Amino acid sequence: MKKVPMRQCLGCRDMYPKRELIRVVRSPEGEISIDLKGKKSGRGAYICRKEECLAKAVRSRSLERALSVNIPAEIYERLKTELNNDTQ
């Protein structure tokens, strides 16, 4: 049986299988992007697909701390859009 990689959500701090989470990546060039496939190279931070977790991560600035960079507002907007797409 194959081991399922687990990652921690930066909002609720719960552990989930990597595939259930949304990955935000800081590339080696310092560019921030959302990685839905989980294959992009760079430093990754994970957030689960609940709006309250995203709100908590924004409030506590945990994404910015995890990636050691300021995150532009449009990344948060794209994350919010991604969450809304999942719930439909």
CNS distance restraints for C-alpha pairs under 8 A (distance, minus, plus):
assign (resid   4 and name CA) (resid  17 and name CA) 6.34 0.50 0.50
assign (resid   4 and name CA) (resid  18 and name CA) 7.74 0.50 0.50
assign (resid   5 and name CA) (resid  17 and name CA) 5.80 0.50 0.50
assign (resid   5 and name CA) (resid  18 and name CA) 5.71 0.50 0.50
assign (resid   6 and name CA) (resid  15 and name CA) 6.14 0.50 0.50
assign (resid   6 and name CA) (resid  16 and name CA) 5.36 0.50 0.50
assign (resid   6 and name CA) (resid  17 and name CA) 4.41 0.50 0.50
assign (resid   6 and name CA) (resid  18 and name CA) 5.23 0.50 0.50
assign (resid   7 and name CA) (resid  15 and name CA) 5.43 0.50 0.50
assign (resid   7 and name CA) (resid  16 and name CA) 5.58 0.50 0.50
assign (resid   7 and name CA) (resid  17 and name CA) 6.22 0.50 0.50
assign (resid   7 and name CA) (resid  18 and name CA) 5.44 0.50 0.50
assign (resid   7 and name CA) (resid  21 and name CA) 7.99 0.50 0.50
assign (resid   7 and name CA) (resid  46 and name CA) 6.96 0.50 0.50
assign (resid   8 and name CA) (resid  13 and name CA) 5.64 0.50 0.50
assign (resid   8 and name CA) (resid  14 and name CA) 5.53 0.50 0.50
assign (resid   8 and name CA) (resid  15 and name CA) 4.40 0.50 0.50
assign (resid   8 and name CA) (resid  16 and name CA) 6.32 0.50 0.50
assign (resid   8 and name CA) (resid  46 and name CA) 6.59 0.50 0.50
assign (resid   8 and name CA) (resid  47 and name CA) 7.56 0.50 0.50
assign (resid   9 and name CA) (resid  13 and name CA) 4.94 0.50 0.50
assign (resid   9 and name CA) (resid  14 and name CA) 5.68 0.50 0.50
assign (resid   9 and name CA) (resid  15 and name CA) 6.41 0.50 0.50
assign (resid   9 and name CA) (resid  16 and name CA) 7.33 0.50 0.50
assign (resid   9 and name CA) (resid  21 and name CA) 7.45 0.50 0.50
assign (resid   9 and name CA) (resid  46 and name CA) 5.33 0.50 0.50
assign (resid   9 and name CA) (resid  47 and name CA) 4.44 0.50 0.50
assign (resid   9 and name CA) (resid  48 and name CA) 5.56 0.50 0.50
assign (resid   9 and name CA) (resid  53 and name CA) 7.87 0.50 0.50
assign (resid  10 and name CA) (resid  45 and name CA) 7.46 0.50 0.50
assign (resid  10 and name CA) (resid  46 and name CA) 6.26 0.50 0.50
assign (resid  10 and name CA) (resid  47 and name CA) 5.49 0.50 0.50
assign (resid  10 and name CA) (resid  48 and name CA) 7.98 0.50 0.50
assign (resid  10 and name CA) (resid  53 and name CA) 7.49 0.50 0.50
assign (resid  10 and name CA) (resid  57 and name CA) 5.94 0.50 0.50
assign (resid  10 and name CA) (resid  62 and name CA) 6.20 0.50 0.50
assign (resid  10 and name CA) (resid  63 and name CA) 6.85 0.50 0.50
assign (resid  11 and name CA) (resid  47 and name CA) 6.39 0.50 0.50
assign (resid  11 and name CA) (resid  48 and name CA) 7.52 0.50 0.50
assign (resid  11 and name CA) (resid  52 and name CA) 7.69 0.50 0.50
assign (resid  11 and name CA) (resid  53 and name CA) 4.16 0.50 0.50
assign (resid  11 and name CA) (resid  54 and name CA) 6.00 0.50 0.50
assign (resid  11 and name CA) (resid  55 and name CA) 7.56 0.50 0.50
assign (resid  11 and name CA) (resid  56 and name CA) 5.20 0.50 0.50
assign (resid  11 and name CA) (resid  57 and name CA) 4.62 0.50 0.50
assign (resid  11 and name CA) (resid  62 and name CA) 7.67 0.50 0.50
assign (resid  12 and name CA) (resid  53 and name CA) 5.69 0.50 0.50
assign (resid  12 and name CA) (resid  56 and name CA) 7.58 0.50 0.50
assign (resid  16 and name CA) (resid  20 and name CA) 6.66 0.50 0.50
assign (resid  16 and name CA) (resid  21 and name CA) 7.19 0.50 0.50
assign (resid  16 and name CA) (resid  48 and name CA) 7.93 0.50 0.50
assign (resid  17 and name CA) (resid  21 and name CA) 7.29 0.50 0.50
assign (resid  19 and name CA) (resid  38 and name CA) 7.97 0.50 0.50
assign (resid  20 and name CA) (resid  48 and name CA) 6.85 0.50 0.50
assign (resid  20 and name CA) (resid  49 and name CA) 7.54 0.50 0.50
assign (resid  21 and name CA) (resid  46 and name CA) 6.00 0.50 0.50
assign (resid  21 and name CA) (resid  47 and name CA) 5.56 0.50 0.50
assign (resid  21 and name CA) (resid  48 and name CA) 4.59 0.50 0.50
assign (resid  21 and name CA) (resid  49 and name CA) 6.31 0.50 0.50
assign (resid  22 and name CA) (resid  34 and name CA) 7.46 0.50 0.50
assign (resid  22 and name CA) (resid  35 and name CA) 7.03 0.50 0.50
assign (resid  22 and name CA) (resid  36 and name CA) 6.14 0.50 0.50
assign (resid  22 and name CA) (resid  46 and name CA) 5.61 0.50 0.50
assign (resid  22 and name CA) (resid  47 and name CA) 5.35 0.50 0.50
assign (resid  22 and name CA) (resid  48 and name CA) 6.09 0.50 0.50
assign (resid  22 and name CA) (resid  49 and name CA) 6.84 0.50 0.50
assign (resid  23 and name CA) (resid  34 and name CA) 6.00 0.50 0.50
assign (resid  23 and name CA) (resid  35 and name CA) 5.20 0.50 0.50
assign (resid  23 and name CA) (resid  36 and name CA) 6.39 0.50 0.50
assign (resid  23 and name CA) (resid  38 and name CA) 6.47 0.50 0.50
assign (resid  23 and name CA) (resid  44 and name CA) 6.11 0.50 0.50
assign (resid  23 and name CA) (resid  45 and name CA) 5.63 0.50 0.50
assign (resid  23 and name CA) (resid  46 and name CA) 4.62 0.50 0.50
assign (resid  23 and name CA) (resid  47 and name CA) 6.61 0.50 0.50
assign (resid  24 and name CA) (resid  32 and name CA) 7.10 0.50 0.50
assign (resid  24 and name CA) (resid  33 and name CA) 5.85 0.50 0.50
assign (resid  24 and name CA) (resid  34 and name CA) 4.59 0.50 0.50
assign (resid  24 and name CA) (resid  35 and name CA) 5.85 0.50 0.50
assign (resid  24 and name CA) (resid  44 and name CA) 5.59 0.50 0.50
assign (resid  24 and name CA) (resid  45 and name CA) 5.28 0.50 0.50
assign (resid  24 and name CA) (resid  46 and name CA) 6.25 0.50 0.50
assign (resid  24 and name CA) (resid  47 and name CA) 7.97 0.50 0.50
assign (resid  25 and name CA) (resid  31 and name CA) 7.91 0.50 0.50
assign (resid  25 and name CA) (resid  32 and name CA) 5.61 0.50 0.50
assign (resid  25 and name CA) (resid  33 and name CA) 5.38 0.50 0.50
assign (resid  25 and name CA) (resid  34 and name CA) 6.12 0.50 0.50
assign (resid  25 and name CA) (resid  35 and name CA) 6.47 0.50 0.50
assign (resid  25 and name CA) (resid  40 and name CA) 7.42 0.50 0.50
assign (resid  25 and name CA) (resid  41 and name CA) 7.78 0.50 0.50
assign (resid  25 and name CA) (resid  42 and name CA) 6.02 0.50 0.50
assign (resid  25 and name CA) (resid  43 and name CA) 5.51 0.50 0.50
assign (resid  25 and name CA) (resid  44 and name CA) 4.45 0.50 0.50
assign (resid  25 and name CA) (resid  45 and name CA) 6.48 0.50 0.50
assign (resid  25 and name CA) (resid  67 and name CA) 7.69 0.50 0.50
assign (resid  26 and name CA) (resid  30 and name CA) 5.53 0.50 0.50
assign (resid  26 and name CA) (resid  31 and name CA) 5.45 0.50 0.50
assign (resid  26 and name CA) (resid  32 and name CA) 4.61 0.50 0.50
assign (resid  26 and name CA) (resid  33 and name CA) 6.69 0.50 0.50
assign (resid  26 and name CA) (resid  42 and name CA) 5.48 0.50 0.50
assign (resid  26 and name CA) (resid  43 and name CA) 5.18 0.50 0.50
assign (resid  26 and name CA) (resid  44 and name CA) 6.51 0.50 0.50
assign (resid  26 and name CA) (resid  67 and name CA) 6.38 0.50 0.50
assign (resid  27 and name CA) (resid  31 and name CA) 5.22 0.50 0.50
assign (resid  27 and name CA) (resid  32 and name CA) 6.52 0.50 0.50
assign (resid  27 and name CA) (resid  33 and name CA) 7.94 0.50 0.50
assign (resid  27 and name CA) (resid  40 and name CA) 7.90 0.50 0.50
assign (resid  27 and name CA) (resid  41 and name CA) 6.28 0.50 0.50
assign (resid  27 and name CA) (resid  42 and name CA) 4.36 0.50 0.50
assign (resid  27 and name CA) (resid  43 and name CA) 6.53 0.50 0.50
assign (resid  28 and name CA) (resid  41 and name CA) 7.63 0.50 0.50
assign (resid  28 and name CA) (resid  42 and name CA) 5.61 0.50 0.50
assign (resid  28 and name CA) (resid  43 and name CA) 7.82 0.50 0.50
assign (resid  32 and name CA) (resid  71 and name CA) 7.17 0.50 0.50
assign (resid  32 and name CA) (resid  75 and name CA) 7.58 0.50 0.50
assign (resid  33 and name CA) (resid  75 and name CA) 7.00 0.50 0.50
assign (resid  34 and name CA) (resid  75 and name CA) 7.50 0.50 0.50
assign (resid  34 and name CA) (resid  78 and name CA) 7.98 0.50 0.50
assign (resid  34 and name CA) (resid  79 and name CA) 7.53 0.50 0.50
assign (resid  35 and name CA) (resid  39 and name CA) 7.19 0.50 0.50
assign (resid  35 and name CA) (resid  40 and name CA) 6.49 0.50 0.50
assign (resid  43 and name CA) (resid  67 and name CA) 6.56 0.50 0.50
assign (resid  44 and name CA) (resid  67 and name CA) 7.15 0.50 0.50
assign (resid  45 and name CA) (resid  63 and name CA) 6.69 0.50 0.50
assign (resid  45 and name CA) (resid  66 and name CA) 6.40 0.50 0.50
assign (resid  45 and name CA) (resid  67 and name CA) 6.90 0.50 0.50
assign (resid  47 and name CA) (resid  53 and name CA) 7.09 0.50 0.50
assign (resid  47 and name CA) (resid  54 and name CA) 6.88 0.50 0.50
assign (resid  48 and name CA) (resid  53 and name CA) 6.72 0.50 0.50
assign (resid  48 and name CA) (resid  54 and name CA) 7.72 0.50 0.50
assign (resid  49 and name CA) (resid  53 and name CA) 7.60 0.50 0.50
assign (resid  49 and name CA) (resid  54 and name CA) 7.95 0.50 0.50
assign (resid  49 and name CA) (resid  83 and name CA) 5.78 0.50 0.50
assign (resid  49 and name CA) (resid  86 and name CA) 7.59 0.50 0.50
assign (resid  50 and name CA) (resid  54 and name CA) 6.64 0.50 0.50
assign (resid  50 and name CA) (resid  83 and name CA) 6.84 0.50 0.50
assign (resid  51 and name CA) (resid  55 and name CA) 6.20 0.50 0.50
assign (resid  51 and name CA) (resid  80 and name CA) 7.22 0.50 0.50
assign (resid  51 and name CA) (resid  83 and name CA) 6.70 0.50 0.50
assign (resid  52 and name CA) (resid  56 and name CA) 6.09 0.50 0.50
assign (resid  53 and name CA) (resid  57 and name CA) 6.10 0.50 0.50
assign (resid  54 and name CA) (resid  58 and name CA) 6.14 0.50 0.50
assign (resid  54 and name CA) (resid  79 and name CA) 7.95 0.50 0.50
assign (resid  54 and name CA) (resid  80 and name CA) 7.67 0.50 0.50
assign (resid  55 and name CA) (resid  59 and name CA) 6.14 0.50 0.50
assign (resid  56 and name CA) (resid  60 and name CA) 6.09 0.50 0.50
assign (resid  57 and name CA) (resid  61 and name CA) 5.69 0.50 0.50
assign (resid  57 and name CA) (resid  62 and name CA) 5.27 0.50 0.50
assign (resid  57 and name CA) (resid  63 and name CA) 6.27 0.50 0.50
assign (resid  58 and name CA) (resid  62 and name CA) 6.92 0.50 0.50
assign (resid  58 and name CA) (resid  63 and name CA) 7.19 0.50 0.50
assign (resid  58 and name CA) (resid  76 and name CA) 7.94 0.50 0.50
assign (resid  61 and name CA) (resid  65 and name CA) 6.39 0.50 0.50
assign (resid  62 and name CA) (resid  66 and name CA) 5.99 0.50 0.50
assign (resid  63 and name CA) (resid  67 and name CA) 6.18 0.50 0.50
assign (resid  63 and name CA) (resid  71 and name CA) 7.78 0.50 0.50
assign (resid  64 and name CA) (resid  68 and name CA) 5.61 0.50 0.50
assign (resid  64 and name CA) (resid  69 and name CA) 5.37 0.50 0.50
assign (resid  64 and name CA) (resid  70 and name CA) 5.56 0.50 0.50
assign (resid  64 and name CA) (resid  71 and name CA) 6.02 0.50 0.50
assign (resid  65 and name CA) (resid  69 and name CA) 6.98 0.50 0.50
assign (resid  71 and name CA) (resid  75 and name CA) 6.84 0.50 0.50
assign (resid  71 and name CA) (resid  76 and name CA) 7.85 0.50 0.50
assign (resid  72 and name CA) (resid  76 and name CA) 7.23 0.50 0.50
assign (resid  73 and name CA) (resid  77 and name CA) 6.32 0.50 0.50
assign (resid  74 and name CA) (resid  78 and name CA) 6.08 0.50 0.50
assign (resid  75 and name CA) (resid  79 and name CA) 6.17 0.50 0.50
assign (resid  76 and name CA) (resid  80 and name CA) 6.18 0.50 0.50
assign (resid  77 and name CA) (resid  81 and name CA) 6.19 0.50 0.50
assign (resid  78 and name CA) (resid  82 and name CA) 6.07 0.50 0.50
assign (resid  79 and name CA) (resid  83 and name CA) 6.24 0.50 0.50
assign (resid  80 and name CA) (resid  84 and name CA) 6.29 0.50 0.50
assign (resid  81 and name CA) (resid  85 and name CA) 6.21 0.50 0.50
assign (resid  82 and name CA) (resid  86 and name CA) 6.38 0.50 0.50
assign (resid  83 and name CA) (resid  87 and name CA) 6.54 0.50 0.50
assign (resid  84 and name CA) (resid  88 and name CA) 6.65 0.50 0.50
